[in-house]
Each structure stands twice: as structure tokens, then as C-alpha cells.
Amino acid sequence: MSLSRAGVALLGCTAGVAIANNYAVQPALGDVARATGTPTAAIGLVTTAALTGCIAGFALLLPLADRAAPRRLVAGQLLLLTAGLLLAASAHGLATLLVAYVVVGAGASVSAAASTIAGRGVPARRRGAAVGLVAAGMSAGILLSRLVGGALTALVGWRGMLLVLTAPVLLCAAGAWWRLPRERPAPAAGYLATLAALPALLRGRRTLRRAVVQGCLWYFAFSLVWVALTIRLAQPPYGLDAAAIGLYSLAGALGFAALPVAGRLGDRYSPRAVICVSMGVAAAGAGLLCAGLGRPPLTGAGLALLDAGCFTAQAANQTRILGIDPQRGGSLSGVYLLLYFCAGAAGSAVAAPLIAQGGWGRASGVVLGALVLAGVLAAVQREPARGPSRAVARAPGAGAARPRGTTGAGQS
């Protein structure tokens, strides 16, 4: 069963709303630390907990995209996300807050399932555009989450902000239940057997290994720079509040604008070519950030270029992964995103220590080094011959018309 353009748009909206909850609290971390009595050096663990929850979701829940009805999978994870937000809003200590954000992260991992469902529910010739649209929704969620989170915190406090954010999550859950495919795919193996086979996918797929290494590098850099920025801007001599810090997220609007174009370019050219150009753009942005935070226009330009590069590279990378074997897209994406978000969690975890020990200069230098390395690896590690892979990607079983009674969003 193929997805309509409206269905893909719903998945893009769902992905953005879900993933936003991993980041909306970041501008309010100072307020959260004061309210819960948490040291500044430890409050960054909230972001790490959210990424840890995402990692668990990618490992345990994303493979269900190959066997569960899309409406049940998406709606169920959004309800899990709602439960995590409610627990976080009631937290009075760091321990409860960390548990809550692990649950939030697990629910927010539905954004990856949305990308997989969209990529498999359209013909192969439109896969990049569909994945790009969902990625655009994700990027909008990530970028606007900090702005919205900061503004809501200023208006109703950080607890009120979390409660307000449950409303769009529940709306998306209702939309997924009513509009997404109801058919359950016919799995080729049991759930536990599917999980046990995940390591073999990484060992046996060179393209997947390359995608993992490169993606881990740029997501490490992305997570590091945003957490480090939030911590540093809250300190003297800047002393910005949550709303002002959230405004910096607007600088990433270029990434959102570039994603649909990047998706179409990925369909026309190779994902590797898009990744090479994207890493060049991101590295240029990191170079501007190395100049310091004293000039907001320069900082904004650096963040815009870095975000644009990372987001467009991610869309191209996911298109490349889904092209390996569309029928196992959930499992392949699960392996990739499990390691991808491990790298993001590492970036978030080292941000505060880097700021404490070496200041903004050391943190931005590490970001630049990771992006340059990702670009070099993309340039020297060529993809397999494109002819056979394109033939496979365009074969009827890989994205064209499917028989009745099956679903393009979940065949295995």
C-alpha cells in the first residue's frame, strides 16, 4: 500500500513534533537546575538521557516498523512520549528527571519510524524526496523546539512548558491512528530473531558501515555545539536567559529550507555527492563558530551553515540506507540510528566538560575536526557501482506498485 502526499506530510509533522521534545528543554536547563537543585556541570545529563532513550527506541522499537501496522506503532510511541513529558513536568529531583527523559527519548524515536514508513511507502524514484520531507519536519522540530521551549518557559515556567507540549503530541497520535495504514506487514522472522540479526546487518553491509561512521561524526558535532552553546551563553559575560538562548535556534532555518531540495538532489545524483557538499558547508559554519560568541551575527551565520550541512547530509544518508534493502528499512535504520544517537549522546555528555576545561574555543575546535573528518571519509570512500544498485532500487519489489494486501510502509 502506497502513501499519499498527505500521508507523507503527516509523517513529517509527526516526526517534527516528536523529536522536538528531546530539545525543547535545553534553553531552560538553567531554570531546571535551580528548581531541582542540580549542579550546572550535571544538568547536561538531561539531554544525554533523552538521547539514551532514543537509542533504546532505535534498538528495540524501530525494527517493529518491519512488522507492526504503522498506525499502531506511531500512535503507541506518541502516547509513550506523552507519559514521559508528564513525568518530567512533575519531577523534583535529577533522578526522576533523567528517568522521564529516557522515556521521552524512547517515544521521540518514532521520528525515525516515520522516515522509514515514508521511504518505503512511495516509489523508489521519489524516495529521496519523501525522506527529505520527513527530515525537513524533523529539522523544523529540532530548530523551533529551542525557540518555543525558551518562549514557553518565560511565559509559564519550564514545568508548564512541558505540559503545553503534550497537546501537539496527542494531536499527532490521533492523526496517525486515523490516517496511517492499518495493515500489519507479514514479518519474515520473529521479533527476537529480528533483534538478534541486527549486528549481522552491520557486519555484512559495507555501505551501512560507511553511513554509520560518517553520520556519527556529524551528529557528535551537532549535539556538542548546541549543548555547549546553551551552557556558555548562560554564563558570564553573556548571562542570557532561556528565551534569548532559544532565539539562536532561528539561525538554523537554512537547514530546514535546504532539506526538500537536498532530497530531490539525492534522487537525481548520488547521496554521497550530497553528503560531501553538505560536510563542506557544515565545516565552514564550524570555522565561523571558532571565532567566538562575541559577535551574534557571525555566530548566527555559523550555526545556520552547520545546521544546513548536518541536516541535508542526514537526509541523504537515510536515503542511501533505505536503498540498501527497502524491505528491511526498519532494521537497517535501527542499526544506523542506534549508533548515530550514541555519538550524539557522547557529544552532549562532553559539552559541559569541554566548556569547563577549555572554554568555547576548545568545544568549537572539536566540532570542526569531526566535521572535516566526516567530509574526508565521504570523499574517499566511494559507493559501489551505481548501475546495479539503481536497478535494484527501481525494481517493482523495491518501491513500485505492490500487490493488494501488502503495505509499502512495512513489508519485510
C-alpha positions in Angstrom: 0.0 0.0 0.0 1.5 3.3 -1.1 1.3 6.6 0.9 -0.3 9.7 -0.4 1.5 13.0 -0.3 -0.8 13.9 2.6 0.3 10.8 4.4 4.0 11.7 4.0 3.2 15.2 5.2 1.5 13.8 8.3 4.6 11.7 9.0 6.8 14.7 8.6 4.7 16.7 11.0 4.7 13.8 13.5 8.5 13.4 13.2 9.0 17.1 13.9 6.6 17.2 16.9 8.1 14.1 18.4 11.8 14.9 18.1 11.2 18.5 19.3 10.7 17.2 22.8 14.2 16.0 23.0 15.5 19.6 22.7 12.8 22.0 23.9 14.1 21.8 27.4 17.6 22.8 26.5 17.2 26.6 26.8 15.6 26.0 30.2 18.4 23.9 31.6 19.5 26.7 33.9 16.0 27.1 35.3 15.6 23.3 35.7 19.0 23.1 37.5 17.9 25.8 40.0 14.5 24.2 40.6 15.8 20.7 41.1 19.0 21.6 43.0 21.2 20.2 40.3 24.8 21.3 39.7 25.4 23.1 36.4 28.0 20.5 35.4 25.4 17.7 35.8 22.3 19.3 34.2 23.6 18.4 30.7 22.8 14.8 31.6 19.1 15.6 30.9 19.9 15.9 27.2 22.1 12.8 27.4 19.1 10.9 29.0 16.8 11.9 26.1 19.4 10.7 23.6 19.8 7.5 25.6 16.1 6.9 25.4 16.2 7.5 21.6 19.0 4.9 21.4 16.8 2.3 23.2 13.9 3.2 21.0 16.0 2.7 17.8 17.3 -0.7 19.1 14.0 -2.1 20.4 11.2 -0.2 18.7 12.3 0.8 15.3 12.6 -2.8 14.0 8.9 -3.0 14.7 8.4 -0.9 11.6 9.1 -4.1 9.6 6.3 -6.0 11.4 3.8 -3.6 13.0 0.9 -1.7 11.5 2.1 1.9 11.0 -0.8 3.5 12.8 -0.3 1.3 15.9 3.4 1.8 16.0 3.3 5.6 15.6 0.3 6.2 17.9 1.7 4.0 20.6 5.1 5.7 20.7 3.5 9.1 20.8 1.5 8.0 23.8 4.7 6.8 25.4 6.2 10.2 24.7 3.2 11.9 26.4 3.8 9.8 29.5 7.4 10.9 29.7 6.6 14.6 29.4 4.0 14.3 32.2 6.6 12.6 34.4 9.2 15.2 33.7 6.8 18.0 34.5 6.2 16.5 38.0 9.9 15.9 38.7 11.5 17.5 41.8 15.0 15.9 41.5 17.5 14.9 38.9 16.9 11.2 39.2 13.2 11.4 38.3 14.0 13.9 35.5 16.5 11.6 34.0 14.1 8.6 34.0 11.4 10.8 32.5 13.7 11.9 29.7 14.7 8.4 28.9 11.0 7.7 28.3 10.7 10.9 26.3 13.6 9.9 24.1 12.1 6.4 23.5 8.9 8.0 22.5 10.6 10.6 20.3 12.4 7.8 18.4 9.1 7.5 16.4 10.6 10.2 14.2 12.9 7.5 12.7 10.0 5.1 12.1 8.2 8.0 10.3 11.1 8.3 7.9 11.3 4.6 7.3 7.5 4.3 6.7 7.6 7.3 4.3 10.6 6.0 2.4 9.1 2.6 1.8 5.6 3.9 1.1 6.5 5.7 -2.1 8.1 4.6 -5.4 11.8 4.4 -5.4 12.2 7.4 -7.8 10.5 9.5 -5.1 12.2 8.0 -2.0 14.7 10.8 -1.6 12.0 13.5 -1.8 9.8 11.6 0.8 12.7 11.1 3.2 13.7 14.7 2.7 10.2 15.9 3.5 10.2 13.9 6.8 13.7 15.1 7.5 12.5 18.7 6.9 9.8 18.1 9.5 12.4 16.7 11.9 14.7 19.7 11.4 11.9 22.1 11.9 11.1 20.4 15.2 14.6 20.4 16.3 15.2 24.1 15.3 12.0 25.5 16.5 11.9 23.4 19.7 14.5 25.6 21.4 12.8 28.8 20.4 9.3 27.5 21.5 10.8 25.9 24.6 12.5 29.1 25.7 9.5 31.3 25.0 7.1 29.0 26.8 9.5 28.8 29.8 9.5 32.5 30.0 5.7 32.6 30.0 4.6 29.6 32.1 7.8 28.2 33.6 9.6 25.0 32.5 7.0 22.7 34.0 4.2 24.5 32.2 6.2 24.3 29.0 6.4 20.5 29.2 2.6 20.3 29.8 1.8 22.5 26.9 4.0 20.4 24.6 1.9 17.3 25.3 -1.0 18.8 23.2 0.6 18.6 19.8 1.9 15.1 20.6 -1.6 13.9 21.3 -3.0 15.5 18.2 -0.4 13.7 16.1 -1.2 10.5 17.8 -4.9 10.9 16.8 -3.9 11.8 13.3 -1.7 8.7 13.0 -4.4 6.4 14.3 -6.9 7.7 11.8 -4.8 8.3 8.7 -1.8 5.9 8.6 -2.0 2.4 7.1 -3.7 -0.2 9.2 -2.3 -3.3 7.6 0.2 -5.3 9.5 3.2 -6.4 7.5 4.0 -10.2 7.2 7.3 -10.4 9.1 10.0 -12.8 7.8 11.1 -13.7 11.3 10.1 -13.3 14.9 10.8 -10.1 16.9 13.6 -11.6 18.9 15.2 -13.1 15.8 15.0 -9.7 14.1 16.8 -8.1 17.0 19.4 -10.8 17.1 20.1 -10.3 13.4 20.9 -6.6 13.7 24.6 -6.9 14.3 24.9 -9.1 11.2 23.5 -6.3 9.1 26.3 -4.0 10.1 29.0 -6.7 9.5 27.6 -7.7 6.1 26.8 -4.2 4.6 29.8 -2.0 3.7 27.5 0.8 2.7 25.8 0.7 6.0 29.1 0.8 7.9 30.2 3.8 5.9 27.0 5.6 6.6 27.3 4.9 10.3 30.8 6.2 10.6 30.1 9.4 8.7 26.7 10.0 10.4 28.2 9.5 13.9 30.8 12.1 13.2 28.4 14.9 12.2 25.8 14.1 14.9 28.5 14.1 17.5 29.5 17.6 16.3 25.9 18.8 16.1 24.9 17.7 19.6 28.2 19.0 21.1 27.8 22.5 19.6 24.2 23.1 20.7 24.6 21.9 24.3 27.9 23.8 24.6 26.3 26.9 23.2 23.4 26.7 25.6 25.8 26.3 28.6 28.2 29.0 27.5 25.6 31.7 26.7 24.1 31.2 30.2 27.4 32.1 31.8 29.1 35.5 32.2 29.7 37.7 30.3 26.7 36.8 28.3 24.2 35.7 31.0 21.3 35.1 28.6 18.0 33.7 29.7 16.2 30.7 28.2 14.2 32.9 25.8 17.2 34.7 24.4 19.2 31.4 24.0 16.2 29.9 22.2 16.4 32.7 19.6 19.7 31.3 18.3 17.7 28.3 17.0 16.3 30.6 14.3 19.8 30.6 12.8 19.2 27.0 11.7 16.3 27.9 9.5 18.6 27.5 6.5 18.9 23.8 7.2 15.1 23.4 7.1 14.9 25.3 3.8 17.6 23.2 2.2 16.2 19.8 3.0 13.5 19.4 0.4 16.0 20.5 -2.3 18.6 18.0 -0.9 16.1 15.2 -1.1 15.4 15.8 -4.8 19.1 16.1 -5.5 19.6 12.8 -3.7 17.1 11.3 -6.1 18.9 12.8 -9.1 22.5 12.4 -8.1 24.2 10.2 -5.5 23.6 10.6 -1.8 27.4 10.5 -1.4 27.7 13.7 -3.5 25.1 15.5 -1.4 27.0 14.4 1.8 30.3 15.7 0.5 28.9 19.1 -0.3 26.9 19.2 3.0 30.0 18.5 5.1 31.9 21.3 3.4 29.1 23.7 4.3 28.9 22.4 7.9 32.7 22.7 8.3 32.6 26.3 7.0 30.0 27.1 9.6 32.1 25.5 12.4 35.0 27.6 11.2 32.9 30.7 11.8 32.0 29.5 15.3 35.6 29.1 16.2 35.9 32.9 16.1 33.9 33.1 19.3 30.5 34.1 20.5 31.1 37.8 20.9 29.6 38.7 17.6 26.0 37.4 17.3 25.7 37.8 13.5 28.8 35.7 13.0 27.6 33.1 15.4 24.2 33.0 13.7 25.8 32.5 10.3 28.0 29.7 11.6 25.0 27.9 13.2 23.0 28.3 10.0 25.7 26.7 7.9 26.4 24.0 10.4 22.8 23.0 10.7 22.2 23.1 7.0 25.1 20.8 6.4 24.2 18.3 9.1 20.5 18.1 8.2 21.0 17.7 4.5 23.7 15.1 5.0 21.4 13.2 7.3 18.6 13.1 4.7 21.0 11.9 2.1 22.4 9.2 4.4 19.0 7.9 5.3 18.1 7.7 1.6 21.3 5.7 1.0 20.4 3.3 3.8 16.9 2.7 2.7 18.2 2.0 -0.8 20.2 -0.9 0.5 17.2 -3.1 1.1 13.8 -1.2 1.3 12.1 -4.3 2.7 14.3 -4.2 5.8 14.4 -0.5 6.2 13.3 -0.6 9.8 16.1 -2.9 10.8 18.8 -1.1 8.8 17.7 2.3 10.1 17.6 0.9 13.6 21.3 -0.2 13.4 22.3 3.1 11.9 20.4 5.3 14.3 21.3 3.3 17.4 25.0 4.1 16.7 24.2 7.6 15.4 22.5 8.7 18.6 25.2 7.0 20.7 27.5 9.5 19.0 25.0 12.3 19.7 24.8 11.3 23.4 28.6 11.4 23.6 28.6 14.9 22.1 26.1 16.1 24.6 28.0 14.5 27.5 31.3 16.0 26.7 30.0 19.5 26.0 30.0 20.7 29.7 33.4 19.3 30.5 34.9 20.9 27.3 33.4 24.3 28.2 34.6 24.0 31.8 38.2 23.0 30.9 38.9 24.8 27.6 36.1 27.2 27.0 34.2 27.8 23.8 37.4 27.7 21.7 38.1 24.0 22.6 34.5 22.9 22.1 34.2 24.6 18.7 37.5 23.2 17.6 36.4 19.6 18.3 33.3 20.3 16.3 35.3 21.5 13.3 37.6 18.5 13.5 34.7 16.0 13.5 33.0 17.6 10.5 36.2 17.8 8.5 36.9 14.1 9.1 33.3 13.2 8.1 33.8 15.1 4.8 37.1 13.5 4.1 35.7 10.0 4.6 32.7 10.7 2.4 35.1 11.9 -0.4 37.5 8.9 -0.3 35.0 6.1 0.4 33.3 5.6 -2.9 29.9 3.8 -3.2 29.5 0.5 -5.1 28.8 0.7 -8.8 25.6 2.7 -9.2 24.2 0.8 -12.1 23.1 -2.4 -10.2 22.0 -0.6 -7.1 19.8 1.7 -9.2 18.3 -1.3 -10.9 17.5 -2.9 -7.6 16.1 0.4 -6.2 13.8 0.7 -9.2 12.7 -2.9 -9.3 9.0 -3.4 -8.7 9.5 -5.1 -5.4 11.6 -2.2 -4.1 9.2 0.6 -4.4 6.9 0.4 -7.4 3.4 -1.0 -7.3 2.8 -3.7 -4.8 0.1 -6.3 -4.7 -3.0 -5.7 -2.8 -2.9 -6.8 0.8 0.7 -5.6 1.4 2.0 -2.3 2.6 4.9 -0.4 1.3 5.4 1.0 4.8 6.1 -2.3 6.3 7.0 -5.2 4.1 9.7 -7.4 5.3 
